[in-house]
Amino acid sequence: MPGPTVLVIDDDQAVTASLALLLKQHGFTPVGAADPGEALAVLDRQPVSLILQDMNFSRATTGEEGLDLLDRIRARWPAVPVLLMTAWGNIDLAVAGMKAGAVDFLTKPWSNERLLQSVRTALELAATPAAAITTATPSREDLDADLDLSGVVGADPGLCRILSLVGRVAPTDASILITGDSGTGKEVLAEAIHRNSRRADGPFVKVNLGGIAPTLFESEMFGHVRGAFTDAHRDREGRFARAHGGTIFLDEIGELDPRCQVKLLRVLQDRSFEILGSSETRTVDVRVIAATNRDLAVAVQDGSFREDLLYRLNLITMALPPLSQRRDDIPRLATHFAARAATAYGVKLAALAGDAISWLQRQPWPGNVRQLKHLVERTLLVAGGDVLTAADFADTDTMEAAGRSGDADALPAVGSMTLDDLERAMITRSLEHHQGNVSRAAETLGLSRAALYRRLEKYGMRP
């Protein structure tokens, strides 16, 4: 059977012929058109699955012809996805096209692999009507029957709608932007997307962009060769290379220095980069998921974030709600965190009293799920016993609040433990549970090996 029909609209016959050959070799049925009139005639006489459209069809390079054609296509055939093609210097035109309804843009000269990936992704996303995401809210049980959502706790309708979207877009290679306040679980959602994708057997590489200095960005992301700079004593593989065949998770994307944004944009566009200190160009096959707690639209307006980078990242956007909007999920989350902490620290699992659940549900949770997790873990370690009560949680919360304020005199005597005592106890129990394995203990505690070693030195402890 013939593959999906792709209409290529370009006044350069060499471009049309080249794309037609590429598409045909990969199972598509190409159709060519040299100008807007011919393109509209093709669309009038036959169904088309996808359109690859240039932005200029004459000596003029303003892109107005392309935008006008896009508007006419979107008005008459709104369900047909359109991919725009433009020279790198005309990225602003492509962004204007994305605002007008195009699903993606490609720069000339294009990468065959990148173009095919974009075509397949657009077709996969178009296969299910977008209305299917919003008109029905599946139950958590139905979602668990179809997806691997381990680690994602909750059955709130808003969360379930997001998880339904995960099920729809995870199998594609669509770039995804996850938004939400700090502590809402953006990394957990990114991992769920990866686990349910066709890249699940590949690596999942996490990058905290807010923690990378601009001077180290290229080395961290693209790698370097020995001698590339003063302290480059050996070759180093970058994060993109490590993510080859899998997913790269770009956390805190909104904190990326403007000087680094254009470098990231190029690798996202071409899926290729040069290793620092080398002229070698390396091609990489990755799926990109980014996350931020900032409003990137506002960041674009104030000039701190590139608009073209935003449109490259947010083909699909998922907005996680704060915990204050998911209060019915708090009992599930608290029970889940208590069970995990008991296993990690080798302590007895305590039940949560009814008044404890009510107390937890009344709290404002400005730190969201992460704050709840930390409070449950510390209360379990401090209070102990068979049942954790509202008083236990309130005492631990008061102690933490005093510690955060720096008022040591305000710390209550909860089992005679200070915050340092509590941290030391958590480290000790984790190391005992993992039989002295620093790497596993650090992972359990949510620390890097280096951070755990610093704490061991601080407390005069040995692994």
C-alpha positions as CSV (number, residue, x, y, z in Angstrom):
1,M,0.0,0.0,0.0
2,P,1.2,3.5,-0.7
3,G,2.5,5.5,2.3
4,P,1.2,8.8,3.6
5,T,1.1,11.5,0.9
6,V,3.5,14.4,1.6
7,L,3.1,17.6,-0.5
8,V,6.4,19.4,-1.0
9,I,6.0,23.1,-1.9
10,D,9.2,24.7,-3.1
11,D,10.1,26.8,-6.2
12,D,13.5,25.2,-6.4
13,Q,13.2,22.0,-8.5
14,A,16.4,20.6,-7.1
15,V,14.9,20.8,-3.6
16,T,11.6,19.3,-4.7
17,A,13.4,16.4,-6.5
18,S,15.8,15.7,-3.6
19,L,13.0,15.6,-1.0
20,A,10.8,13.5,-3.2
21,L,13.5,10.9,-3.5
22,L,14.2,10.9,0.2
23,L,10.5,10.6,1.1
24,K,9.9,7.8,-1.4
25,Q,12.9,5.8,-0.1
26,H,11.3,5.9,3.3
27,G,7.8,4.8,2.4
28,F,6.1,8.1,1.7
29,T,4.2,9.2,-1.4
30,P,5.7,12.6,-2.4
31,V,3.8,15.2,-4.5
32,G,5.5,18.4,-5.7
33,A,4.3,21.9,-6.2
34,A,6.4,24.9,-7.4
35,D,4.2,27.8,-6.1
36,P,1.1,28.6,-4.0
37,G,-1.3,28.3,-6.8
38,E,-0.1,24.8,-7.8
39,A,-0.1,23.7,-4.2
40,L,-3.7,24.8,-3.6
41,A,-4.7,23.0,-6.8
42,V,-3.1,19.8,-5.6
43,L,-4.9,20.1,-2.2
44,D,-8.2,20.7,-4.0
45,R,-7.9,17.5,-6.1
46,Q,-6.4,14.9,-3.6
47,P,-6.0,14.3,0.1
48,V,-2.6,15.0,1.6
49,S,-1.3,13.7,5.0
50,L,1.4,16.4,5.5
51,I,2.8,19.5,3.9
52,L,6.5,20.5,3.6
53,Q,6.4,24.2,2.7
54,D,9.1,26.7,1.8
55,M,8.6,30.3,2.9
56,N,9.6,32.1,-0.3
57,F,8.5,31.4,-3.9
58,S,10.0,34.3,-5.8
59,R,13.0,36.7,-5.6
60,A,11.4,38.3,-2.6
61,T,12.7,36.9,0.7
62,T,10.3,38.5,3.2
63,G,8.4,35.3,3.7
64,E,5.1,37.0,3.2
65,E,4.2,34.6,0.4
66,G,4.8,31.6,2.7
67,L,2.8,33.1,5.5
68,D,-0.1,33.9,3.2
69,L,-0.1,30.4,1.8
70,L,0.1,28.9,5.3
71,D,-3.0,31.0,6.4
72,R,-4.9,29.8,3.4
73,I,-4.0,26.1,4.0
74,R,-4.9,26.4,7.7
75,A,-8.2,28.0,6.9
76,R,-9.3,25.3,4.4
77,W,-7.4,22.2,5.6
78,P,-6.8,22.7,9.4
79,A,-6.2,19.1,10.1
80,V,-3.2,18.7,7.8
81,P,0.1,19.3,9.6
82,V,2.5,21.8,8.0
83,L,6.3,21.8,8.4
84,L,8.0,24.9,7.3
85,M,11.4,25.1,5.6
86,T,13.6,28.2,5.8
87,A,17.2,29.3,5.8
88,W,18.9,29.7,9.2
89,G,18.9,33.5,8.8
90,N,15.1,33.5,8.5
91,I,14.3,31.8,11.8
92,D,12.0,34.8,12.7
93,L,9.8,33.8,9.7
94,A,9.6,30.3,11.0
95,V,8.5,31.5,14.4
96,A,5.8,33.6,12.8
97,G,4.7,30.5,10.9
98,M,4.6,28.5,14.2
99,K,2.3,31.2,15.7
100,A,0.1,30.9,12.6
101,G,-0.3,27.1,13.0
102,A,2.7,25.3,11.6
103,V,3.8,22.3,13.8
104,D,7.5,22.6,13.2
105,F,10.2,24.2,11.2
106,L,13.4,22.9,9.5
107,T,16.4,24.9,8.3
108,K,18.1,24.6,5.0
109,P,20.3,22.8,4.3
110,W,18.4,20.1,6.3
111,S,19.5,16.9,7.9
112,N,17.8,14.0,6.3
113,E,17.5,12.2,9.6
114,R,16.1,15.2,11.3
115,L,13.6,15.9,8.5
116,L,12.3,12.4,8.5
117,Q,12.0,12.4,12.3
118,S,10.0,15.7,12.1
119,V,7.7,14.2,9.4
120,R,7.0,11.0,11.4
121,T,6.4,12.9,14.6
122,A,4.0,15.3,13.0
123,L,2.0,12.5,11.4
124,E,1.9,10.5,14.7
125,L,0.6,13.6,16.6
126,A,-2.0,14.2,13.9
127,A,-3.2,10.6,14.1
128,T,-5.3,11.3,17.2
129,P,-7.5,14.3,17.4
130,A,-6.4,16.8,20.1
131,A,-9.9,16.9,21.4
132,A,-9.5,13.4,22.6
133,I,-7.2,14.7,25.3
134,T,-9.6,17.2,26.8
135,T,-13.0,15.8,26.3
136,A,-12.5,12.7,28.4
137,T,-10.7,12.1,31.7
138,P,-9.6,8.5,32.0
139,S,-9.4,6.9,35.4
140,R,-6.1,6.1,37.0
141,E,-6.8,2.4,36.8
142,D,-7.3,2.7,33.0
143,L,-4.1,4.6,32.6
144,D,-2.1,2.1,34.7
145,A,-3.5,-0.7,32.5
146,D,-1.9,0.9,29.4
147,L,1.1,2.7,30.7
148,D,4.1,2.3,33.0
149,L,3.4,5.1,35.5
150,S,5.4,3.7,38.4
151,G,6.6,6.6,40.5
152,V,3.8,8.9,39.5
153,V,1.4,9.0,42.5
154,G,-2.1,10.3,42.4
155,A,-5.5,10.1,40.8
156,D,-6.5,13.8,40.6
157,P,-8.5,14.4,37.4
158,G,-6.1,17.2,36.3
159,L,-3.1,14.8,36.8
160,C,-4.9,12.0,34.9
161,R,-5.5,14.3,31.9
162,I,-1.8,15.0,31.8
163,L,-1.0,11.3,32.1
164,S,-3.4,10.6,29.2
165,L,-1.5,13.1,27.1
166,V,1.7,11.2,28.1
167,G,0.2,8.1,26.7
168,R,-0.5,9.9,23.4
169,V,2.7,11.6,22.9
170,A,5.3,9.4,24.6
171,P,5.5,7.0,21.6
172,T,6.4,9.9,19.3
173,D,9.7,11.9,19.3
174,A,7.9,15.2,19.9
175,S,9.8,17.7,22.0
176,I,8.0,18.4,25.3
177,L,8.0,21.3,27.7
178,I,6.9,20.5,31.2
179,T,5.9,23.6,33.2
180,G,4.9,23.9,36.9
181,D,6.1,25.3,40.2
182,S,9.2,23.9,41.9
183,G,8.6,20.6,43.5
184,T,5.5,19.6,41.5
185,G,7.3,16.5,40.0
186,K,8.5,17.6,36.6
187,E,11.4,15.2,36.6
188,V,9.1,12.3,37.6
189,L,6.8,13.1,34.7
190,A,9.8,13.3,32.3
191,E,10.9,9.8,33.4
192,A,7.4,8.5,32.8
193,I,7.4,9.9,29.3
194,H,10.8,8.2,28.6
195,R,9.6,4.8,30.1
196,N,6.6,4.8,27.8
197,S,8.5,5.8,24.6
198,R,10.2,3.7,22.0
199,R,13.4,4.9,23.5
200,A,12.7,3.3,26.9
201,D,15.8,0.9,26.5
202,G,18.0,3.9,25.8
203,P,19.6,6.3,28.3
204,F,17.7,9.0,30.2
205,V,20.2,11.8,30.9
206,K,19.2,14.6,33.3
207,V,20.8,18.0,33.0
208,N,20.2,20.9,35.5
209,L,20.9,23.8,33.2
210,G,20.6,26.3,36.1
211,G,23.7,24.7,37.7
212,I,26.0,25.0,34.6
213,A,28.1,28.1,34.3
214,P,28.1,29.7,30.8
215,T,31.8,29.1,30.5
216,L,31.3,25.4,31.0
217,F,28.2,24.9,28.9
218,E,29.9,23.6,25.7
219,S,32.1,21.2,27.6
220,E,29.2,19.9,29.7
221,M,26.8,19.5,26.9
222,F,28.9,18.6,23.9
223,G,32.1,17.3,25.5
224,H,35.7,18.3,25.0
225,V,39.0,16.8,23.9
226,R,42.2,16.8,25.9
227,G,43.9,20.1,25.7
228,A,40.8,22.0,24.6
229,F,41.4,24.4,27.6
230,T,43.7,24.7,30.5
231,D,42.1,22.1,32.8
232,A,41.1,19.7,30.0
233,H,43.5,16.8,31.0
234,R,41.5,14.1,29.3
235,D,38.7,13.7,26.7
236,R,35.2,14.1,28.1
237,E,31.9,12.9,26.7
238,G,29.1,15.5,26.7
239,R,25.6,15.1,27.9
240,F,24.1,14.9,24.4
241,A,26.5,12.1,23.4
242,R,25.5,10.2,26.6
243,A,21.8,10.6,25.7
244,H,22.3,9.1,22.1
245,G,19.5,6.7,21.4
246,G,17.5,7.9,24.4
247,T,16.1,11.0,26.0
248,I,17.8,14.2,27.4
249,F,16.0,16.0,30.1
250,L,16.8,19.7,30.2
251,D,15.7,20.9,33.6
252,E,15.5,24.6,34.6
253,I,15.6,25.5,30.9
254,G,14.4,29.0,31.8
255,E,17.6,29.7,33.7
256,L,19.9,29.0,30.7
257,D,22.2,32.0,30.0
258,P,21.2,33.8,26.8
259,R,24.7,33.3,25.4
260,C,24.1,29.5,25.6
261,Q,20.6,29.5,24.2
262,V,21.7,29.9,20.6
263,K,24.2,27.0,21.0
264,L,21.4,24.8,22.3
265,L,19.1,25.9,19.6
266,R,21.5,24.8,16.9
267,V,21.9,21.3,18.3
268,L,18.1,20.9,18.7
269,Q,17.6,22.1,15.2
270,D,20.3,20.0,13.4
271,R,20.8,17.2,16.0
272,S,24.5,17.7,15.5
273,F,27.3,19.5,17.4
274,E,31.1,20.0,17.5
275,I,33.1,18.6,20.4
276,L,34.9,21.5,22.1
277,G,38.5,21.6,20.9
278,S,37.8,19.5,17.8
279,S,36.5,20.2,14.3
280,E,34.6,16.9,14.3
281,T,30.9,17.2,13.9
282,R,28.9,14.5,15.7
283,T,25.3,13.6,14.9
284,V,23.1,12.6,17.8
285,D,19.7,10.9,18.0
286,V,17.9,12.2,21.1
287,R,14.4,13.0,22.3
288,V,14.3,16.3,24.1
289,I,12.2,17.0,27.2
290,A,12.6,20.4,28.9
291,A,11.2,21.7,32.2
292,T,10.8,25.1,33.8
293,N,9.1,26.8,36.7
294,R,9.3,30.2,34.8
295,D,6.7,31.7,32.5
296,L,8.8,31.5,29.3
297,A,6.3,33.7,27.4
298,V,7.1,36.5,29.8
299,A,10.8,35.7,29.6
300,V,10.5,36.1,25.8
301,Q,8.9,39.4,26.2
302,D,11.6,40.7,28.5
303,G,14.3,39.4,26.2
304,S,15.8,36.8,28.6
305,F,14.7,33.8,26.5
306,R,14.8,33.3,22.8
307,E,11.4,33.0,21.1
308,D,12.8,30.6,18.5
309,L,14.1,28.3,21.2
310,L,10.8,28.3,23.0
311,Y,9.0,27.2,19.8
312,R,11.6,24.5,19.2
313,L,11.0,23.1,22.7
314,N,7.2,23.3,23.2
315,L,5.7,21.3,20.4
316,I,3.8,19.7,23.3
317,T,3.4,21.5,26.7
318,M,2.4,19.8,29.9
319,A,1.5,22.0,32.9
320,L,1.7,20.2,36.2
321,P,-0.7,21.6,38.9
322,P,0.6,22.6,42.3
323,L,-0.1,20.3,45.3
324,S,-2.6,22.8,46.7
325,Q,-4.8,21.9,43.7
326,R,-4.4,18.1,44.3
327,R,-5.4,17.8,48.0
328,D,-7.2,14.5,47.5
329,D,-3.8,13.0,46.4
330,I,-2.0,14.0,49.6
331,P,-3.0,10.8,51.5
332,R,-1.7,8.6,48.6
333,L,1.5,10.7,48.4
334,A,2.2,10.7,52.1
335,T,1.7,6.9,52.4
336,H,3.9,6.3,49.4
337,F,6.7,8.5,50.7
338,A,6.5,6.9,54.2
339,A,6.8,3.4,52.7
340,R,9.8,4.4,50.6
341,A,11.6,6.1,53.5
342,A,11.0,3.1,55.8
343,T,12.7,0.9,53.2
344,A,15.5,3.3,52.4
345,Y,16.5,4.0,56.0
346,G,15.7,0.5,57.4
347,V,13.1,1.7,59.9
348,K,9.7,0.4,60.8
349,L,6.9,1.6,58.6
350,A,4.5,3.6,60.6
351,A,0.8,4.2,59.8
352,L,-0.5,7.7,59.4
353,A,-3.3,8.6,61.8
354,G,-6.5,10.2,60.6
355,D,-5.7,13.5,62.2
356,A,-2.3,13.4,60.5
357,I,-3.9,13.1,57.1
358,S,-6.3,15.9,57.8
359,W,-3.4,18.1,59.0
360,L,-1.4,17.4,55.9
361,Q,-4.3,18.2,53.6
362,R,-4.8,21.6,55.4
363,Q,-1.2,22.8,54.8
364,P,-0.4,25.3,52.0
365,W,2.6,23.4,50.6
366,P,4.5,26.1,48.8
367,G,7.2,23.6,48.1
368,N,4.6,21.2,46.6
369,V,5.2,17.4,46.4
370,R,8.9,17.7,47.2
371,Q,8.2,19.5,50.5
372,L,5.6,16.9,51.4
373,K,8.1,14.1,50.7
374,H,10.8,15.7,52.9
375,L,8.4,16.3,55.8
376,V,7.1,12.7,55.7
377,E,10.6,11.3,55.7
378,R,11.9,13.4,58.5
379,T,8.8,12.9,60.7
380,L,9.2,9.1,60.2
381,L,12.8,9.3,61.4
382,V,12.3,11.8,64.2
383,A,9.0,10.6,65.7
384,G,9.3,6.8,65.2
385,G,6.5,4.7,66.7
386,D,3.7,2.7,65.2
387,V,1.5,5.7,64.2
388,L,2.4,9.2,63.0
389,T,0.0,11.8,64.3
390,A,-0.7,15.4,63.4
391,A,1.4,16.5,66.4
392,D,4.4,14.6,65.1
393,F,4.2,16.3,61.7
394,A,3.5,19.7,63.3
395,D,6.6,19.4,65.5
396,T,8.9,18.4,62.7
397,D,7.5,21.1,60.5
398,T,8.1,23.7,63.2
399,M,11.7,22.5,63.6
400,E,12.3,22.7,59.9
401,A,10.8,26.2,59.7
402,A,13.1,27.3,62.6
403,G,16.1,25.8,60.8
404,R,15.2,27.6,57.6
405,S,14.9,30.9,59.4
406,G,18.3,30.4,61.0
407,D,16.8,30.8,64.5
408,A,18.6,28.0,66.4
409,D,17.1,29.1,69.7
410,A,13.6,28.5,68.3
411,L,14.3,24.8,67.6
412,P,12.1,22.7,69.8
413,A,13.5,19.6,71.5
414,V,11.9,16.9,69.3
415,G,13.5,13.7,70.7
416,S,16.5,16.1,71.6
417,M,17.5,16.2,67.9
418,T,18.7,19.3,66.1
419,L,18.6,19.5,62.3
420,D,22.3,18.4,62.2
421,D,21.4,15.4,64.4
422,L,18.5,14.6,62.1
423,E,20.7,14.8,58.9
424,R,23.4,12.7,60.6
425,A,20.8,10.1,61.6
426,M,19.4,9.9,58.0
427,I,22.9,9.5,56.6
428,T,23.8,6.8,59.1
429,R,20.7,4.8,58.5
430,S,21.0,5.0,54.8
431,L,24.6,3.9,54.8
432,E,23.8,1.0,57.2
433,H,20.9,0.0,54.9
434,H,23.1,0.0,51.9
435,Q,26.0,-1.7,53.7
436,G,28.3,1.3,53.3
437,N,27.7,1.8,49.6
438,V,28.2,5.5,49.2
439,S,26.7,5.7,45.7
440,R,23.5,3.9,46.7
441,A,23.2,5.9,49.9
442,A,23.6,9.2,48.1
443,E,21.0,8.2,45.5
444,T,18.5,7.3,48.3
445,L,19.2,10.7,50.0
446,G,18.8,12.6,46.8
447,L,22.5,13.7,46.9
448,S,25.5,13.5,44.6
449,R,28.4,11.4,45.8
450,A,30.4,14.6,46.2
451,A,27.7,16.2,48.3
452,L,27.4,13.1,50.6
453,Y,31.2,13.0,51.1
454,R,31.1,16.7,52.1
455,R,28.5,15.9,54.7
456,L,30.5,12.9,55.9
457,E,33.5,15.1,56.4
458,K,31.3,17.7,58.1
459,Y,30.2,15.2,60.7
460,G,33.5,13.4,61.0
461,M,31.8,10.2,59.7
462,R,33.3,7.3,57.6
463,P,31.4,5.3,55.1
